[in-house]
Amino acid sequence: MQPTETAALTDDTPIDDLPFDVRIWNALEGENIRTVGDLAGKRLRDIMAIRHLGERSVGRIVDVLRQIGRELQPNPPIVLKEIPR
């Protein structure tokens, strides 16, 4: 992906325009993630839970989003509650 190409990407850009392999495209589309905006609106844990996406594929998604100046939404902090005794 060339730097000039990233400037033209918007939330409405189809994920088919991103440099993913077919496995990633199919997995994302199977989860109704079809645009850059759909993808950037997801949390890392949501992407990690998608069937047929392994660690490498998730890493590739994160890398490509960074290349285009986007990132996944942060996971909310885990709040531990004290158990009453």
Secondary structure, 3 states (H helix, E strand, C coil): CCHHHHHCCCCCCEHHHCCCCHHHHHHHHHCCCCEHHHHHCCEHHHHHCCCCCCHHHHHHHHHHHHHCCCCCECCCCCCCCCCCC
